[in-house]
Amino acid sequence: MKKEYIVVTGGGTGGHLKVADAFIEELINRDFNVIFIGSTKGQDKAWFENDRRLSEAFFLDTSGVVNKKGLSKILSLTNMFSKSLECLKIYNKFKVKKVISVGGFSAAPASFAAIFKRNCSFFIHEQNSKMGKLNQITSKFARQIYSSFLENSKVKDYPVDLKFFENSRIRKEIKTIAFFGGSQGAIAINNFALKVAPKLNEMGIKIIHQTGKNDFERVKDFYQQNSINADVFDFTKDIMSKMNEADFCVSRAGASTLFELCANNLPTFFIPFKYAAANHQYFNAKELFDKKLCFLQIEDELDENYFFPCLNSDIEKISTGLKDIIKPNAIKNIVDDILEY
Ligand SMILES: CC(=O)N[C@H]1[C@@H](OP(=O)(O)OP(=O)(O)OC[C@H]2O[C@@H](n3ccc(=O)[nH]c3=O)[C@H](O)[C@@H]2O)O[C@H](CO)[C@@H](O)[C@@H]1O
């Protein structure tokens, strides 16, 4: 007989959805029925619409409330309320007693419904160094909040796929550099890559470059026109192989990417997305930077004269130091803890 139904909610970007995916996989492996509740906006449907592991997937027509004003804020709030009622119906139908949120506006209706419902335990995984707006409101009602950045979190390790650990290696010299823009790509990183690429090419360093969909053609054309041999792609399902091939990385500091890089022991030069809420990407990387385990430069101050000397630093020491930042099995430990309630 199948076990109870557990709801996983949240999404919007790849960073949130990757953690949702880790929860889904772990719960399915333990023979639970899993229901995903996300939004019609963002990337939720692309990740989970046809996911056969799920017992049910609901995509509600919701949008962010935080940045809205006046009438449009009232309309969004009213919509949120009615979608929360929809979630309550789902909980009652499937006798849901546990709801896990990974944050993002997609998580709002299902989180509020979990708080309203009696005999329902609500859990949060916060990925970032600064708590998102929704989590700030709902965390007061959560049974537990798990976060790699919270001192009192019961599990401090980040849910990273085991394959990043299994394929980790200590880097000693730089033969290949990867540029990663996060799940949507980053024009600032693309521009920086194109600026430093000719010199990297001269130095005999191979380039791997994830561009994001919108900027793919421009970046690919540049490499072609300048006869630079680079592995250019907009998005890949197998980022691990690309990471593993690289000896150094230039990346946004989204939480999932950051901890995957740590798990893989890949020394990284972080360029945080400056518009991330409360500048959380900068603070995600800052902890590593303070431990001298990464390089960090803000987008507006990007400077090749700072970047190139970084390539001559003690890569092996950084790569080895990253081993202590994250241990495997975070998702197992979090789910073990959740199931105790
Ligand atoms: C612009 C923005 O607000 N970004 C947020 C978003 O980032 P974003 O969605 O970019 O999130 P992350 O960097 O955390 O994760 C991206 C995920 O996509 C994967 N990937 C990426 C490229 C690719 O080609 N293939 C692939 O599989 C990465 O391996 C990673 O697992 O969520 C993160 C987690 O809450 C936040 O820290 C970020 O600040």
PDBQT file of the ligand as one rigid body, heavy atoms in Angstrom, charges set to zero:
ROOT
HETATM    1  C1  LIG A 401      18.033  35.784 -10.938  1.00  0.00    +0.000 C 
HETATM    2  C2  LIG A 401      17.670  35.113  -9.661  1.00  0.00    +0.000 C 
HETATM    3  O1  LIG A 401      16.887  35.611  -8.885  1.00  0.00    +0.000 OA
HETATM    4  N1  LIG A 401      18.272  33.950  -9.433  1.00  0.00    +0.000 N 
HETATM    5  C3  LIG A 401      17.980  33.141  -8.264  1.00  0.00    +0.000 C 
HETATM    6  C4  LIG A 401      17.647  31.769  -8.747  1.00  0.00    +0.000 C 
HETATM    7  O2  LIG A 401      18.790  31.472  -9.544  1.00  0.00    +0.000 OA
HETATM    8  P1  LIG A 401      18.985  30.381 -10.620  1.00  0.00    +0.000 P 
HETATM    9  O3  LIG A 401      17.692  29.854 -11.109  1.00  0.00    +0.000 OA
HETATM   10  O4  LIG A 401      19.968  30.844 -11.609  1.00  0.00    +0.000 OA
HETATM   11  O5  LIG A 401      19.543  29.360  -9.616  1.00  0.00    +0.000 OA
HETATM   12  P2  LIG A 401      20.787  28.592  -9.199  1.00  0.00    +0.000 P 
HETATM   13  O6  LIG A 401      22.026  29.137  -9.714  1.00  0.00    +0.000 OA
HETATM   14  O7  LIG A 401      20.631  28.418  -7.721  1.00  0.00    +0.000 OA
HETATM   15  O8  LIG A 401      20.457  27.192  -9.873  1.00  0.00    +0.000 OA
HETATM   16  C5  LIG A 401      20.418  26.984 -11.250  1.00  0.00    +0.000 C 
HETATM   17  C6  LIG A 401      20.284  25.507 -11.446  1.00  0.00    +0.000 C 
HETATM   18  O9  LIG A 401      20.164  25.256 -12.834  1.00  0.00    +0.000 OA
HETATM   19  C7  LIG A 401      21.159  24.315 -13.199  1.00  0.00    +0.000 C 
HETATM   20  N2  LIG A 401      21.579  24.556 -14.575  1.00  0.00    +0.000 N 
HETATM   21  C8  LIG A 401      22.057  25.755 -14.976  1.00  0.00    +0.000 A 
HETATM   22  C9  LIG A 401      22.474  25.945 -16.273  1.00  0.00    +0.000 A 
HETATM   23  C10 LIG A 401      22.391  24.860 -17.188  1.00  0.00    +0.000 A 
HETATM   24  O10 LIG A 401      22.734  24.936 -18.368  1.00  0.00    +0.000 OA
HETATM   25  N3  LIG A 401      21.922  23.674 -16.723  1.00  0.00    +0.000 N 
HETATM   26  C11 LIG A 401      21.504  23.494 -15.444  1.00  0.00    +0.000 A 
HETATM   27  O11 LIG A 401      21.088  22.401 -15.079  1.00  0.00    +0.000 OA
HETATM   28  C12 LIG A 401      22.306  24.502 -12.225  1.00  0.00    +0.000 C 
HETATM   29  O12 LIG A 401      23.104  23.366 -12.186  1.00  0.00    +0.000 OA
HETATM   30  C13 LIG A 401      21.538  24.794 -10.947  1.00  0.00    +0.000 C 
HETATM   31  O13 LIG A 401      21.176  23.607 -10.303  1.00  0.00    +0.000 OA
HETATM   32  O14 LIG A 401      17.429  30.885  -7.644  1.00  0.00    +0.000 OA
HETATM   33  C14 LIG A 401      18.513  30.754  -6.714  1.00  0.00    +0.000 C 
HETATM   34  C15 LIG A 401      18.078  29.829  -5.591  1.00  0.00    +0.000 C 
HETATM   35  O15 LIG A 401      17.004  30.351  -4.896  1.00  0.00    +0.000 OA
HETATM   36  C16 LIG A 401      18.934  32.126  -6.190  1.00  0.00    +0.000 C 
HETATM   37  O16 LIG A 401      20.083  31.976  -5.390  1.00  0.00    +0.000 OA
HETATM   38  C17 LIG A 401      19.200  33.052  -7.357  1.00  0.00    +0.000 C 
HETATM   39  O17 LIG A 401      19.562  34.325  -6.894  1.00  0.00    +0.000 OA
ENDROOT
TORSDOF 0
